[in-house]
């Protein structure tokens, strides 16, 4: 590691945190231009990834109360981005699925975010872009779920 870069995790955290927060904030702003909140995107992606997932499962995964999650799900449903599916063996339960409108909203959000980020990356030197490419895997490792 070059001498001017911190090896100490606390120092590295202090160096990275502001940049990561600002990038994340700008990407959230781009999503909101497409009409989605950060939570909307998270929920739509999860429902797309797990068709038939239940409200309780989503609430547990996001560490939210079931009533709060239910409110968010009702809003996504009212917007036409998700729909409910009857549970195959238990008529009292329903699962969630993303609709074509929900897929389109996610695609628009992804496009806006990628366009914003690509425009900023184009301003960097090839060496700076290479450094970011090399940092992508370790950054993703920071947020992977650990058992």
Secondary structure, DSSP 8 states (H G I E B T S, - for coil): --TTS--SHHHHHHHHHHHHHHHHHHHHHHHHHTT--HHHHHHHHHHHHTTTB-HHHHHHHTT--HHHHHHHHHHHHHTTSEEEEE-SS-TT-EEEEE-HHHHHHHHHHHHHHHHHHHHHHHTS-HHHHHHHHHHHHHHHHHHS---
